Amino acid sequence: MIEEMKRKAGEKAAEYVKDGMVVGLGTGSTVKYTILKLGERVKEGLDIIGIPTSRNTEELAKSLGIPLGDINEYQSIDLTIDGADEVDPHFNLIKGGGGALLREKIIAHASKYEVIVVDERKIKDFLGKFPLPVEVTPFGYLRTMKVLESLGCRASLRKKNDGIFVTDNGNYIVDCHFGKIEEPEKLERKIDEIPGVVEVGLFINLANEIIVGKKEGIEIRKKN
């Protein structure tokens, strides 16, 4: 049932893509369905350039024959379709569960319009139940974690296969357990000011539309 909700949302977003667009291709288990559908449409003649937000997305898009470009070549993106770990009523997001938050934010910032695809479990009254990912430099990471904890969270270094998880950019991810995040915009600024922090997984004022996959269909929410 969860996969079906993800598929509904992901495939609906693929309908937004038109000929000639430069499209940001997000990362995650829901936007995967968008990319699969775009691969089908490219085979049918859809003419687009995809800008991937991670190596995993790049590999998937290449395997489907989707033409790809680089953010340095295409600095203005018509439409980005991406996922999220949490969405609040104000369209604020937590992202970074897949570790791609830095590239995702760069591409979101370069986008004229961003559509977020999620299943209904990701819709929350407030952010923070999902640990907030923060990408940090390996140099001084233990000190950076202590400073993060001074903001009121429990910080844990993300691990993978008995080692430290390393991002596509060669950095680490610290997952910050805040509980309820009362003022996400203010918290984003505070975390961004910490030396050693590369990027924080709070996405504020970047999403324009949310497509929610539900048991009974889909719901589309547009920002006023």
C-alpha positions as CSV (number, residue, x, y, z in Angstrom):
1,M,0.0,0.0,0.0
2,I,2.8,2.4,0.8
3,E,4.6,1.7,-2.5
4,E,1.3,2.3,-4.3
5,M,0.9,5.7,-2.6
6,K,4.4,6.6,-3.6
7,R,3.8,5.5,-7.1
8,K,0.6,7.6,-7.5
9,A,2.4,10.8,-6.3
10,G,5.6,10.2,-8.3
11,E,3.8,9.4,-11.6
12,K,1.4,12.3,-11.2
13,A,4.4,14.7,-11.0
14,A,5.8,13.4,-14.2
15,E,2.8,14.8,-16.0
16,Y,4.1,18.4,-15.1
17,V,7.1,17.9,-17.4
18,K,6.9,19.4,-20.8
19,D,9.1,19.4,-24.0
20,G,12.1,21.7,-23.8
21,M,12.3,21.8,-20.0
22,V,15.3,21.6,-17.8
23,V,14.2,19.4,-14.9
24,G,15.7,18.9,-11.5
25,L,15.6,15.2,-10.7
26,G,15.3,14.6,-7.0
27,T,16.4,11.7,-4.8
28,G,14.4,9.1,-2.9
29,S,11.9,6.3,-3.0
30,T,8.9,8.4,-4.2
31,V,10.6,10.5,-6.9
32,K,12.0,7.3,-8.2
33,Y,8.6,6.7,-9.7
34,T,8.7,10.1,-11.4
35,I,12.0,9.3,-13.0
36,L,10.8,5.9,-14.2
37,K,7.8,7.5,-15.8
38,L,10.0,10.2,-17.4
39,G,12.2,7.5,-18.8
40,E,9.1,6.0,-20.5
41,R,8.1,9.5,-21.9
42,V,11.7,10.1,-23.2
43,K,11.5,6.9,-25.1
44,E,8.2,8.2,-26.6
45,G,9.9,11.4,-27.7
46,L,9.9,13.8,-24.7
47,D,12.7,16.3,-25.1
48,I,14.2,17.3,-21.7
49,I,17.5,17.8,-19.9
50,G,17.6,16.3,-16.4
51,I,19.8,17.7,-13.6
52,P,20.3,14.9,-11.0
53,T,20.6,15.7,-7.2
54,S,22.7,12.6,-6.4
55,R,24.8,9.9,-8.0
56,N,22.1,7.3,-7.4
57,T,19.6,9.5,-9.3
58,E,22.2,10.1,-12.1
59,E,22.7,6.3,-12.5
60,L,19.0,5.6,-12.6
61,A,18.3,8.4,-15.1
62,K,21.2,7.3,-17.4
63,S,19.9,3.7,-17.3
64,L,16.6,5.0,-18.6
65,G,18.1,7.1,-21.4
66,I,17.2,10.5,-19.9
67,P,19.6,13.2,-21.2
68,L,21.5,14.8,-18.4
69,G,23.1,18.1,-17.8
70,D,25.2,19.9,-15.1
71,I,24.0,22.6,-12.8
72,N,27.0,24.7,-14.0
73,E,25.7,24.5,-17.6
74,Y,22.0,25.0,-16.7
75,Q,21.9,27.5,-13.9
76,S,18.2,28.1,-14.2
77,I,15.9,25.1,-13.8
78,D,12.3,25.1,-15.1
79,L,11.0,22.5,-12.7
80,T,12.3,20.3,-10.0
81,I,10.5,17.3,-8.6
82,D,11.8,15.9,-5.3
83,G,10.7,14.1,-2.2
84,A,10.8,15.0,1.5
85,D,11.0,13.3,4.8
86,E,8.5,15.6,6.4
87,V,6.2,18.4,5.2
88,D,4.4,20.9,7.5
89,P,1.3,23.0,6.8
90,H,3.4,25.9,5.7
91,F,5.3,23.9,3.1
92,N,8.4,23.8,5.2
93,L,10.3,20.5,4.7
94,I,12.8,18.2,6.3
95,K,15.0,16.6,3.6
96,G,18.2,14.6,3.7
97,G,17.1,11.1,4.7
98,G,18.9,9.9,1.6
99,G,22.0,12.1,2.3
100,A,21.6,14.3,-0.8
101,L,20.5,17.5,0.9
102,L,23.3,19.7,-0.3
103,R,22.8,19.0,-4.0
104,E,19.0,19.0,-3.5
105,K,19.1,22.5,-1.9
106,I,21.3,23.9,-4.6
107,I,19.0,22.6,-7.3
108,A,15.9,23.7,-5.4
109,H,17.3,27.2,-5.1
110,A,18.0,27.3,-8.8
111,S,14.5,26.2,-9.7
112,K,11.6,28.4,-11.0
113,Y,9.1,25.9,-9.5
114,E,9.5,23.0,-7.1
115,V,7.1,20.1,-6.8
116,I,7.4,17.8,-3.8
117,V,6.1,14.2,-4.0
118,V,5.3,12.3,-0.8
119,D,3.1,9.6,0.6
120,E,0.6,10.7,3.2
121,R,2.8,9.5,6.1
122,K,5.1,12.4,5.5
123,I,2.5,15.1,6.1
124,K,2.9,16.4,9.6
125,D,1.4,19.2,11.9
126,F,5.0,20.2,12.7
127,L,8.5,19.3,11.8
128,G,11.0,17.4,13.9
129,K,9.8,13.9,14.6
130,F,12.1,12.8,11.8
131,P,15.7,13.6,12.8
132,L,17.0,16.7,11.0
133,P,20.0,15.9,8.8
134,V,22.9,18.3,8.8
135,E,25.8,17.9,6.4
136,V,29.1,18.7,8.0
137,T,32.8,18.6,7.1
138,P,34.8,15.7,8.4
139,F,37.3,18.1,9.8
140,G,36.2,19.0,13.3
141,Y,33.0,17.0,13.1
142,L,33.0,16.1,16.8
143,R,33.2,19.7,17.8
144,T,30.5,20.6,15.2
145,M,28.2,18.0,16.8
146,K,28.7,19.5,20.2
147,V,27.7,22.9,19.0
148,L,24.7,21.4,17.3
149,E,23.7,19.8,20.6
150,S,23.9,23.2,22.3
151,L,20.9,24.2,20.2
152,G,18.8,21.6,22.0
153,C,19.1,18.4,20.0
154,R,20.6,15.0,20.4
155,A,23.1,14.6,17.6
156,S,24.2,11.3,16.1
157,L,26.7,10.6,13.3
158,R,25.1,8.7,10.5
159,K,26.6,5.3,9.9
160,K,26.6,2.8,7.0
161,N,27.8,-0.8,6.9
162,D,29.7,-0.4,10.2
163,G,31.4,2.8,9.0
164,I,30.6,6.5,8.7
165,F,28.2,7.4,6.0
166,V,29.9,9.7,3.4
167,T,27.9,12.0,1.1
168,D,28.4,12.4,-2.6
169,N,30.4,15.5,-1.6
170,G,32.8,13.7,0.7
171,N,31.1,15.0,3.9
172,Y,29.4,13.5,6.9
173,I,25.7,13.6,8.0
174,V,24.8,14.4,11.6
175,D,21.1,13.5,12.4
176,C,19.8,15.9,14.9
177,H,16.9,14.8,17.1
178,F,15.0,17.9,18.1
179,G,11.6,16.6,18.7
180,K,9.2,19.5,17.8
181,I,10.8,22.2,15.8
182,E,8.9,25.4,16.8
183,E,10.6,27.9,14.4
184,P,12.2,26.1,11.5
185,E,13.3,29.3,9.7
186,K,15.1,30.6,12.8
187,L,16.7,27.2,13.4
188,E,17.9,26.9,9.9
189,R,19.7,30.3,10.2
190,K,21.3,29.3,13.6
191,I,22.6,26.0,12.2
192,D,23.9,27.6,9.0
193,E,26.0,29.9,11.1
194,I,28.0,27.1,12.8
195,P,31.5,26.6,11.3
196,G,31.8,23.1,9.9
197,V,28.2,23.0,8.8
198,V,27.9,22.6,5.0
199,E,24.1,22.5,4.7
200,V,21.0,21.8,6.9
201,G,18.1,19.7,5.8
202,L,15.4,22.4,6.5
203,F,14.0,23.6,3.2
204,I,12.1,26.9,3.8
205,N,10.2,28.8,1.1
206,L,11.4,26.5,-1.6
207,A,8.4,24.2,-2.3
208,N,5.6,25.5,-4.5
209,E,3.4,22.4,-4.6
210,I,3.0,19.2,-2.8
211,I,1.6,16.0,-4.4
212,V,0.4,13.6,-1.7
213,G,-0.1,9.9,-2.5
214,K,-3.0,8.6,-0.4
215,K,-4.8,5.3,-0.1
216,E,-7.7,6.6,-2.0
217,G,-5.8,8.6,-4.6
218,I,-3.8,11.8,-4.6
219,E,-4.1,15.3,-3.1
220,I,-2.5,18.3,-4.6
221,R,-1.6,21.2,-2.4
222,K,-0.5,24.5,-3.9
223,K,1.2,27.3,-2.0
224,N,-0.9,30.5,-2.0
